[in-house]
Amino acid sequence: MKKEISALKERNRKVEIDKAWETSKTRRLVIALMTYIIIVIFLILIKAPNPWLNALVPVAGFILSTLTLSELKKLWVSMK
């Protein structure tokens, strides 16, 4: 019984850590930076004008979506 409880506590701890990572600002920042770098490289390869500036557009969209989706989720949950 103690072994099962210990295993459940360990599983719950891992789930809480995963959830914290999914909602963390660090994760958002890492994804935004990776997205920016990949898009800059792509824009340079296709010789698009102002790749450093134009790569900010999708990154800004990602950041805005992460900010607004949490509010929309709260609204959706409250309607259930």
N, C-alpha and C positions, 0 to 999 in steps of 0.2 A: 504494500500500500504506500509506504513512504517513497519507494522507488518510483512509483507511478506519479505521485504528487510532485516529486522532484523533476521528473521528465516533463510534466505539464507546466511547471513554473519556468523551466528552461525554454520550452517552446514559446510560452507567452512572452518571455523576455526577448526572444529573437523576433517575434512578430511585432512587438512594440518598437524595437530598434529599426526594423524595416519600415514601419509606418512613419517613424520620425524622419528617416532618410527621405522617404517619398515626399514629405511635406516641407523639407528643410530649404532654407534659403541657399545653403551651400550647393545643394543639388541643382537648383534653378540656375545659379551662377555658373556652375560647371557646364551645364547643358547650353546655356547662352554663349559662353566662351567657345565651346566646341563648334557650335553652329556658326558663329561669326567667322572663325578660322576656316572652316570648310567652305563657306560661301565666298569668302575673300579669295581663296585659292581657285575656286570654280570661276569666279568673275574675272580673275587675272588670266586664267587659261583661255577663256572665250574672248578676251580682250574687250571687256565691257568698260565703259567709262566710269571713273570714280569708284573702283571696287571697294575701297576702304569705307567710303560713305554709304554706298548702296547696300553693303552687307548689313548695315544697321537695321534696315527695314524688317527683314524676317525675325531678327533677334528682338526687336521692339515688339513685334506681334506675339512672339512666344512669351515674353515677359508680361505683356498685357493680358494674354490669355490665362496665365497662371494666377494673376491677381483677380481677375473677374470670375474665373471658374469656381473658386472656393466660395464666393458669395452666391453664385447661382446654385451650387450644390446645397448650401445651407437653406436656400429658399425651396429647392426641390424636396429636401428631406422634411422640411416643416409642412409641406403639403401632403405628405404621405400619411 
